[in-house]
């Protein structure tokens, strides 16, 4: 299974992804791409990623990578001791 971080590396890094997405008409910064491993890759960028990865990733790979970071059974973050909920 691919991870979002491995997909970003395969695509040439966050700068290249931002440039290619911008060339495809999407306004995105490399800072936004940096957040993908935490929140997932929006599906409207998938065709660009598949293209720049020369078909080495599929929509199924992207879906699985997103599910891994978005799954509802992820452990919840703990509040610091003494913090109000």
Phi, psi and omega in degrees: 000137177279147172257164178297321178298319180291327177293318178299317178297314181300325181281354177104007177099169187294323179298312181296318179300314180299318179296315181292320178295320177297318178297331178274004176099004179260133176271114181208145177256164176295336177293324178293318179298325179299334182275346183305318181300338181269326188243348182102165181261119177303139188295338179289348175269350184303313180301322178295316180297317179298319180295311185286344174267010179053039177074010179286347173238155182238167173303325178296320177298315180294319178299313180297319179296319178295317180300325181297327180265344183254358186301141185289343183267017175298143178299138179280150178288142178274143172282147176299151179303134179087353180280144178278141181279000000 
